[in-house]
Amino acid sequence: MIKPVSASLNRLQAPPQTPQAIRAEAKKFESMAIAQFLKPMFQTIGHAEAPFGAGKQFQAFQPIFLQAVASDMEARGGLGLAPAIEASLTESAHPTIPKP
């Protein structure tokens, strides 16, 4: 049976609730941000005669390579974005009620 589209969208838009899920999402986002920061560095590689300058072959696998480098950088401490993102996601998932 096919699920309604609205049910699928609600599941995708719901923020993670558990601390472990929030931490994982924060790390995933930081990894994606690092990959975007690295992307301009690798745009000239296809023109070079370096070990990684393999032309079309490297261009085909470049996004995978960038994500692998970014994930490794994030696992080693990254840019320090994950704790701030985690705090923000935690606050949105479990908002505190202000006292009057």
N, C-alpha and C positions, 0 to 999 in steps of 0.2 A: 504494500500500500504506500502511496506517495503522501508524504507529509505536506501540509499547507506551507506555502512560502513564508507567511507571517510567523509561524512557529519557528522556522529555521532562522529567520532574521532576529527574533527575540533571543534565541540561544546565542547567536553570534554577538549581539550587542550587550549581553549581560556581563558585567565585570566579574572577574574571578573572585571567589568568596574566601577560600581558605588561604592562610598565610603562605603555604607552599606554592599554591597556584599563582598568587600575587607576585611572589618572588620570581617564579619562573617566567611570568609575563614581562616583568621589569627587565630581567636579564635578556630575554628575547628581543625586547625593544631596543635595549642598549646595543646589542649585537647588530641589529638592523641599522641603527644610526651610525655605528662605526663603519659598516660596509659602505654606507652612502658617503662618509667622509673619505674613505679610501678610493672610491670610484674614480675621481679625477686623476689620482696618481697613476692609475693603470691605463688611462686612455691613450698614452703615447707608447705603450709597450709593443703594440703590434707593428710599429714603425722601426723599432730598434732591432739590432742583430744580437740581442742578448739571449741568454739561455731560455728566457720565457717569451721571447719575441717570435713565437711560432706562427704568426699570421692568423689565418682563419681558424685554425685548430684552437689556438689560445682564446680567440674571441668567442668561440662557441662555449667554452668552459669557464670564461672569465667570471660570470656571476657566481658560479659555484665556488670558484677559487676565492673570490672576495668574501663570500659568506663564511667560508672555512677559516680564513685569516681573521675575520671580524669575531667569529665565535671563540677562537683561540685567544684573541686579545681580551675579550670580555671575561673569559674564564680566568685570566691572569690579573684581573683587577679593572680592566677596561678604562673608561674615562671618568668613572665615578658617577655616572648618571643613574645607575640601577637603584641605589638607595633612595634618591629623591623621587624617582618614578614609583618605587615601591611604597613610599610614604603617601604619595598622592593617591595611588590606587587603593591603599588601605583605608584612607580617609573617605574615599568615595564609596567603598564597599561597606564600611562600618562608620557612618557619620556620627560624630558626637553631638549630643543635644546640648546646645548652649544653655547655661544657667541664667535665669533672669536677674 
